[in-house]
Amino acid sequence: MNQFELARADSVADALAKIAGNEHARFIAGGTNLLDLMKEDVTRPRMLIDITHLPLSKIEDAGNGGLRIGAMVSNADLAYDDKVSQAYPLLSTAVLAGASPQLRNMASTGGNLLQRTRCYYFYDTGTACNKREPGSGCPARTGVNRIHAILGASESCVAVHPSDMCVALAALDAVVHVNGPRGERQIAFEQFHQLPGDTPDIDTSLAPDEIITAVELPAQGYAQHHSYIKVRDRQSYAFALVSVAAGLEMDGDTVRSAAVALGGVAHKPWRNREAEALLVGKKASDEQFQAFADAVLQDAQALEHNAFKINLARRTIVRALQRAVAMESAE
Ligand SMILES: Cc1cc2nc3c(=O)[nH]c(=O)nc-3n(C[C@H](O)[C@H](O)[C@H](O)COP(=O)(O)OP(=O)(O)OC[C@H]3O[C@@H](n4cnc5c(N)ncnc54)[C@H](O)[C@@H]3O)c2cc1C
């Protein structure tokens, strides 16, 4: 039996005091990922610190034209919020492409950022996994690796980040607000999740004694030209094989700025700003979009079972950009 103590935090300061120096404690928000990991024996925290009562459930104006989303805002409240769905429809669409209505009611914004990979070997405690037990090996490299990474992987780990919401947040250049014993700090979304390198057990730049308090969206929401496409094995209740969040600013038929993030292909939501620059100032066309996709995928590497993802990603990027220009409904 997995025994643990449950403590309730009444304020952010209280949450930080409870986790300080307590390496076996974890915050619990919606519990939709953490409890599964505990049931599967992937993780065994000795203390859970309930953060659901913290005053972090508001969506507020950030004062710079953007929005500040509290870490405890549920995925459902986020997706259906009027300001979010009007100014950041890319984010609403991506969130609604994830999980199920029941899960989205429970899942929190902070927890979504910190959900762990769906690599089969990570969940199977009968096998080795460098992410679960550093130094034990990566059976996915030579095993069943259909869902695994084509970009940014390492010898140690070929797992991918599973979130839909985070792909949109990467395209939107969100900023993660955190608080900890060393004070408050802000982390640019691109710096929040990490590539696996030699330390695949570390997913993010959040320290174990820090808490996410909010995610801030800048003013630019690409409301006029955006799309989120998620390609998966089943039409619902499945994680992305490949997903693409695209936001464009257009001057007539010329691209003024482009932000494109990919999910399902790497250990973090994947952006390639050099490739995005190729689109800027050009007339939107299939040829430009294909050249962009080729640039994004030029370093892609397939494992034995996932070569199909490279072509799938190429086609999904082009389709997402076409839809963003035309503003057809995606999904
Ligand atoms: C069957 C199923 C299908 C799913 N399908 C999808 C999908 O298609 N797309 C998708 O994107 N997601 C999917 N999910 C994942 C789901 O979105 C996540 O489980 C959820 O977002 C996690 O949020 P939570 O609040 O429940 O986190 P929890 O499970 O409570 O916590 C997750 C982690 O975050 C930490 N944590 C939580 N909040 C904070 C905070 N504020 N500060 C610091 N640490 C914190 C916890 O300690 C824990 O380590 C699915 C989940 C399930 C079970």
The ligand as a MOL file (V3000), in Angstrom:
LIG
                    3D

  0  0  0     0  0            999 V3000
M  V30 BEGIN CTAB
M  V30 COUNTS 53 58 0 0 0
M  V30 BEGIN ATOM
M  V30 1 C -7.2570 9.6180 -19.6900 0
M  V30 2 C -6.5520 10.9260 -19.8360 0
M  V30 3 C -6.4900 11.5360 -21.0780 0
M  V30 4 C -5.8250 12.7540 -21.2220 0
M  V30 5 N -5.7630 13.3320 -22.4600 0
M  V30 6 C -5.0980 14.5040 -22.6050 0
M  V30 7 C -4.9580 15.1210 -23.8750 0
M  V30 8 O -5.4590 14.6250 -24.8840 0
M  V30 9 N -4.2850 16.2950 -23.9520 0
M  V30 10 C -3.7330 16.8840 -22.8490 0
M  V30 11 O -3.1350 17.9370 -22.9730 0
M  V30 12 N -3.8200 16.3080 -21.6450 0
M  V30 13 C -4.4750 15.1490 -21.5030 0
M  V30 14 N -4.5600 14.5540 -20.2780 0
M  V30 15 C -3.7610 15.1050 -19.1840 0
M  V30 16 C -4.4530 16.1200 -18.3670 0
M  V30 17 O -4.6220 17.3030 -19.1250 0
M  V30 18 C -3.5360 16.3810 -17.1790 0
M  V30 19 O -3.5620 15.2100 -16.3850 0
M  V30 20 C -3.9580 17.5810 -16.3770 0
M  V30 21 O -3.8710 18.7430 -17.1460 0
M  V30 22 C -3.0760 17.7260 -15.1360 0
M  V30 23 O -3.6340 18.7400 -14.3140 0
M  V30 24 P -3.9960 18.4170 -12.7990 0
M  V30 25 O -4.4440 19.6910 -12.1850 0
M  V30 26 O -4.9210 17.2590 -12.6780 0
M  V30 27 O -2.5300 18.0260 -12.2630 0
M  V30 28 P -2.1300 17.0750 -11.0500 0
M  V30 29 O -2.2880 15.6540 -11.4600 0
M  V30 30 O -2.7660 17.5180 -9.7880 0
M  V30 31 O -0.5760 17.4460 -10.9540 0
M  V30 32 C 0.3120 17.1470 -12.0120 0
M  V30 33 C 1.7080 17.5880 -11.5710 0
M  V30 34 O 1.7660 18.9960 -11.4550 0
M  V30 35 C 2.1730 19.3900 -10.1480 0
M  V30 36 N 1.4440 20.6260 -9.8850 0
M  V30 37 C 0.1240 20.8460 -10.1000 0
M  V30 38 N -0.1680 22.1420 -9.9380 0
M  V30 39 C 1.0030 22.7610 -9.5960 0
M  V30 40 C 1.3550 24.1080 -9.3210 0
M  V30 41 N 0.4510 25.1100 -9.3590 0
M  V30 42 N 2.6570 24.3880 -9.0370 0
M  V30 43 C 3.5860 23.4070 -8.9910 0
M  V30 44 N 3.2940 22.1050 -9.2480 0
M  V30 45 C 2.0170 21.8010 -9.5530 0
M  V30 46 C 1.8370 18.2210 -9.2460 0
M  V30 47 O 2.6960 18.1570 -8.1180 0
M  V30 48 C 2.0990 17.0550 -10.1810 0
M  V30 49 O 3.4650 16.7560 -10.2060 0
M  V30 50 C -5.2430 13.3580 -20.0900 0
M  V30 51 C -5.3150 12.7470 -18.8280 0
M  V30 52 C -5.9670 11.5470 -18.6960 0
M  V30 53 C -6.0280 10.9090 -17.3420 0
M  V30 END ATOM
M  V30 BEGIN BOND
M  V30 1 1 1 2
M  V30 2 1 2 3
M  V30 3 2 2 52
M  V30 4 2 3 4
M  V30 5 1 4 5
M  V30 6 1 4 50
M  V30 7 2 5 6
M  V30 8 1 6 7
M  V30 9 1 6 13
M  V30 10 2 7 8
M  V30 11 1 7 9
M  V30 12 1 9 10
M  V30 13 2 10 11
M  V30 14 1 10 12
M  V30 15 2 12 13
M  V30 16 1 13 14
M  V30 17 1 14 15
M  V30 18 1 14 50
M  V30 19 1 15 16
M  V30 20 1 16 17
M  V30 21 1 16 18
M  V30 22 1 18 19
M  V30 23 1 18 20
M  V30 24 1 20 21
M  V30 25 1 20 22
M  V30 26 1 22 23
M  V30 27 1 23 24
M  V30 28 2 24 25
M  V30 29 1 24 26
M  V30 30 1 24 27
M  V30 31 1 27 28
M  V30 32 2 28 29
M  V30 33 1 28 30
M  V30 34 1 28 31
M  V30 35 1 31 32
M  V30 36 1 32 33
M  V30 37 1 33 34
M  V30 38 1 33 48
M  V30 39 1 34 35
M  V30 40 1 35 36
M  V30 41 1 35 46
M  V30 42 1 36 37
M  V30 43 1 36 45
M  V30 44 2 37 38
M  V30 45 1 38 39
M  V30 46 1 39 40
M  V30 47 2 39 45
M  V30 48 1 40 41
M  V30 49 2 40 42
M  V30 50 1 42 43
M  V30 51 2 43 44
M  V30 52 1 44 45
M  V30 53 1 46 47
M  V30 54 1 46 48
M  V30 55 1 48 49
M  V30 56 2 50 51
M  V30 57 1 51 52
M  V30 58 1 52 53
M  V30 END BOND
M  V30 END CTAB
M  END
